[in-house]
Amino acid sequence: MKREELLSDLGLQPFKERIPWIGPDLQTLRDTFASDELPYANSSEIRINVPPLKSRKTGGGSLVAYLDKPPITSSLNGLVLLLHGLGGSSRRRGLTRMASALVQSNFAVLKLNLRGSDPCRNYVDGTYAAECNSDLIPVLRRAREISFQLTNEYGCVKNIPLFGAGISLGGTILLNACMGNESLLDGLVCISSPLDLHECSSSIERPRNFIYQKWLLNRLIRQTLEDPFGIEEIERNALVINKKDKKRKINDIRSFDNFITAPRWGYKNVEEYYANASPFFSLIKNEKSLPKTLFIQSKDDPWVPCLAAEKLMEKMKFSNDQKINQFIFTQKGGHNGFHGKEGCWGDQVVCKWFLSLKTI
C-alpha cells in the first residue's frame, strides 16, 4: 500500500511543517524548547521485576511503568506499551504528549521507564541497550496481564488488544523483543527508530551533529555515574575526565557503547553489539517474523538515516510481509518531530493506525 493510500484510509493528510518549526533541527528540538498543555493524566505506578544483567552480580530489580487510563465510562480500545528513546524517560515531553493523545482516543497507556532511566534508578542497577530482551519479555508479559485486567475492569466483550509504540531507540528495543514472537504484541509502531545501529552511529558523528551528540552523551554519562548501586571501576575510569591529561576515554556515543553498553549486555565490543542488536539484518534476511508493524520515518532526520527502512520496504514489496509491515516516509519532520499545523502529526498517525487495527 502506498503512503498516500494508507494516510487516506486513516483520514489524514500528508505531513506539513508548521511555523516556526521549519527544518529538521527545529522539528527535532521543538519538544525541548516548547511544552504543550495536556489534560491531567490519571497515572498509577506499576513495578515489573526483571532479572540481573549477566555481567553483574546483583540480584535484579524492578522497572517502573506508569499506567494512564481513560474514564471508566469509555469504551476501551486497547492497551499501548509506550517506550522512550536514548537517554529519555516517561517524563519526556514527546512521550507524555503521545500518551495523552492515545488516552483521548480511549486507549490505556503503559509508559515504561527502561533500566537506568531516572524514575526507576533506585529500583534496578545498570543501563539498557538496543537489545535488552531479558528486560522486555517480562514487561510484555506483564502488559498482556494488565490488558486482561483492563478487559474486565471496563466490561469489554472480548480481550482488548495489546499494542506497542516506540520512539526512536524505544522502537528498536520493541522490534528486537518481538522478532520471532509476533504474539507478544497485536501491533507495533516505530517512530524514527534506528534499524542499523552502525549507520546511525556514523550519522550522529557527523560534524553537523556535534551539539546533539554532546547533549545525548552527557545525559548517558550522568545516568550511568548516578547509579546508586555503583559501577565498576573500569567503567568509572572511562566515564570521568582524567586529572593528568584532562581527557576522557568516552567522547562519543560509539565509545560509550564500546566501554559501557556492549560489555554490560554480553558483547565483546561495540562492533559485535551493533551487528547483533540491529534489527535490520534479521529482517532483511526474512529470518524473523513481526507483529503488524508501522514504520514512520522522515527523510530529513538528522540522527537516523532512512536508508535501512527504505531497503527493508523494498525487500518486502513483493512479499506477504508488505501486508503486515507498512511504511510512511515523509520529506520533512526531523527526528521524532512531525509538528504540523494541527498539532503533532505523528501522534495522530499512531492513534489512527492502532484504531484501524482494532477494526480488522
Sequence and secondary structure as in RCSB ss.txt:
>XXXX:A:sequence
MKREELLSDLGLQPFKERIPWIGPDLQTLRDTFASDELPYANSSEIRINVPPLKSRKTGGGSLVAYLDKPPITSS
LNGLVLLLHGLGGSSRRRGLTRMASALVQSNFAVLKLNLRGSDPCRNYVDGTYAAECNSDLIPVLRRAREISFQL
TNEYGCVKNIPLFGAGISLGGTILLNACMGNESLLDGLVCISSPLDLHECSSSIERPRNFIYQKWLLNRLIRQTL
EDPFGIEEIERNALVINKKDKKRKINDIRSFDNFITAPRWGYKNVEEYYANASPFFSLIKNEKSLPKTLFIQSKD
DPWVPCLAAEKLMEKMKFSNDQKINQFIFTQKGGHNGFHGKEGCWGDQVVCKWFLSLKTI
>XXXX:A:secstr
  HHHHHHHHT     B TT  SHHHHHHHHHH         EEEEEEEE   TT  S  EEEEEEEE   TTS 
  EEEEEE  TT  TT HHHHHHHHHHHHTTEEEEEE  TTSGGGTTT  S   S  HHHHHHHHHHHHHHHHHH
HHHTT SS   EEEEEETHHHHHHHHHHTT GGG SEEEEES  S HHHHHHHHTSGGGHHHHHHHHHHHHHHHH
T TT   HHHHHHHS  TTT   S  SHHHHIIIIIHHHTT SSHHHHHHHH HHHHHHTT S  SSEEEEEETT
 SSS SHHHHHHHHHHTTSTHHHHEEEEEESS TTTT EETTEEHHHHHHHHHHHHHHT 
